Amino acid sequence: QKEVEQDPGPLSVPEGAIVSLNCTYSNSAFQYFMWYRQYSRKGPELLMYTYSSGNKEDGRFTAQVDKSSKYISLFIRDSQPSDSATYLCAMMANDYKLSFGAGTTVTVRA
Amino acid sequence: GAVVSQHPSRVICKSGTSVKIECRSLDFQATTMFWYRQFPKQSLMLMATSNEGSKATYEQGVEKDKFLINHASLTLSTLTVTSAHPEDSSFYICSARDTGGGIETQYFGPGTRLLVL
């Protein structure tokens, strides 16, 4: 069993829809949770980071963490074609090494 | 967000030569940087952890004599692929750990695409 599970998709939504992404994890030592967006042939871009259970909002992005269920989510409101990318959840414990999900490929249709 | 650069962005070399890739944190100091490689349609694979002023820590299965890492300053880490072979062709990405302002996260560089002929 992988430490971090993420459905690779692909996920296709119409422009303006809400994109819902999630990951589950098994390691209780994970303390830091991040979401990255990666376009083809580019390095990952940090979208959101959070350290505690609850919601965190930044513009069109909302990150949720539920440590009791070992479940994290990312919501993208009013999705745009430019949001089409691969989204990676990542988390780390106090060794500061990132453990990644497999990545979900998202396509937003114009 | 913070910016991490990599140079070069793309390199083509002959088999047997060495290639150096630089990773710089442009607007913050990074005592720790990480090096990854990524194959097409796969997630990132951690190769090594680079600590400023000390030896790098390599993940299991990564040859430290093959992939030389130097972290000479708080803003620069280098990865040298020695005696490169075609199987070393890959996308190499670095990240830098940012702990400024009480946060704990990592920012990634844009990646370096290596092709060994």
Interface residues (C-beta under 8 A of the other chain):
Chain A: Y32 M34 Y36 R41 K42 G43 P44 E45 L46 Y49 Y51 L88 Y96 K97 L98 F100 G101 A102 G103
Chain B: G1 V4 Q6 T32 F34 S43 L44 L46 T49 F91 I93 S95 R97 I103 E104 T105 Q106 Y107 F108 G109 P110 G111 R113
